[in-house]
Amino acid sequence: MEKHFYIGEGPEAEALIAETLERKNVALEARKALIAEYETDGLVLSAWGDGKVTGLSFDKPTSRPYLKGKTRLSDGEHYGYYPKLSTKEGKRLAQKLEAEELTFNLSKFILDKLRLRRRVAGPGGTSPTGYILYHSVAGIVSGKILVSIPGGRENKHGGDPFPEVPAWLREVKESEWLAAQGR
């Protein structure tokens, strides 16, 4: 799959980094408050990678009347529980989990701000259909914004059109993009 790599530096990058880190801190504080309120060991995040909190996590199995669905989490060491909507406290927890300040994914936040989200289907080895879905990713490393956008500028396999990239992001080779990450 063809990919395009970008690095952003300078005042625009610094402003976006500051905004991103501020929003990240809001989410961390909201999550800490929820953990303290429910005396839990952690939170369960959505499997979709969107940064949405979907439940509570505990180091050991627990029994609380407003929780359901003891699920062994992917790390194999924690247990995830979800609000039981047939109880008043479960409904209250479910409502709290919908709070916007709890939801945060750094990559998604940056891509949304820059309007660089893109999904493209392309050939993939293990997929039953022979195609997998590739999507844009972004991050912050050493005061720089890094972005990767999948697919060519022409949309051959369907999916989103190639986005308009801000002028302050410069396109680089994959090797420079990886080197900026210390790889």
Residue pairs with C-beta under 8 A, 6 or more apart in sequence:
1 120
1 122
1 123
1 134
1 150
1 151
2 150
2 151
2 152
3 134
3 148
3 149
3 150
3 151
3 174
4 148
4 149
4 150
4 171
5 146
5 147
5 148
5 171
5 172
5 173
5 174
5 176
5 177
6 145
6 146
6 147
6 148
6 149
6 165
6 169
6 170
6 171
6 172
6 177
7 144
7 145
7 146
7 147
7 169
7 170
7 172
7 176
7 177
7 180
8 16
8 144
8 145
8 146
8 147
8 166
8 168
8 169
8 170
9 143
9 144
9 145
9 168
10 168
12 166
12 168
13 143
13 144
13 145
13 168
14 143
16 110
16 113
16 114
16 145
17 140
17 143
17 145
19 113
20 106
20 109
20 110
20 113
20 140
21 140
23 104
23 109
24 104
24 106
24 109
26 101
26 104
27 51
27 101
27 102
27 103
27 104
30 99
30 101
30 102
31 43
31 53
31 102
34 40
34 43
34 53
34 96
34 102
35 41
35 42
35 43
38 56
38 93
40 56
40 57
40 58
41 57
41 58
41 59
41 78
42 56
42 57
42 58
42 78
43 53
43 55
43 56
43 57
44 53
44 54
44 55
44 56
44 57
44 73
44 80
44 81
44 82
45 51
45 52
45 53
45 54
46 52
46 53
46 54
49 105
49 108
50 103
50 105
50 108
51 103
51 104
51 105
51 106
51 108
52 97
52 102
52 103
53 97
53 102
53 103
54 82
54 97
55 69
55 80
55 81
55 82
55 83
55 97
56 67
56 80
56 81
56 82
56 93
57 73
57 78
57 79
57 80
57 81
58 78
58 79
58 81
59 77
59 78
59 79
60 79
61 70
61 79
62 79
62 81
64 81
65 84
65 87
65 89
66 83
66 84
66 87
66 88
66 89
66 90
66 92
66 93
67 81
67 82
67 83
67 84
67 90
67 93
68 81
68 82
68 83
68 84
68 90
69 80
69 81
69 82
70 79
70 80
70 81
71 79
71 80
71 81
72 78
72 79
72 80
73 79
73 80
83 90
83 91
83 93
83 94
83 97
84 90
85 91
85 94
96 102
106 138
106 139
106 140
107 137
107 138
107 139
108 117
110 116
110 138
110 139
110 140
110 145
110 147
111 117
111 136
111 137
111 138
111 147
114 138
114 147
114 165
114 166
114 169
115 163
115 164
116 136
116 138
116 147
116 149
116 163
116 165
117 135
117 136
117 160
117 163
118 135
118 136
118 149
118 150
118 151
118 159
118 160
118 161
118 162
118 163
119 133
119 134
119 135
119 136
119 150
119 159
119 160
120 133
120 134
120 135
120 150
120 151
120 155
120 157
120 158
120 159
120 160
121 131
121 132
121 133
121 134
121 157
121 158
121 159
122 131
122 132
122 134
122 150
122 151
122 157
123 130
123 131
123 132
124 130
124 131
124 132
126 132
131 157
133 159
134 150
134 151
135 150
136 147
136 148
136 149
136 150
136 163
137 147
137 148
138 145
138 146
138 147
138 148
139 145
139 146
139 181
140 146
141 180
141 181
141 182
142 180
144 180
145 169
146 177
146 180
146 181
147 169
148 177
149 162
149 163
149 165
151 157
151 159
151 162
152 162
153 162
154 162
155 161
155 162
165 171
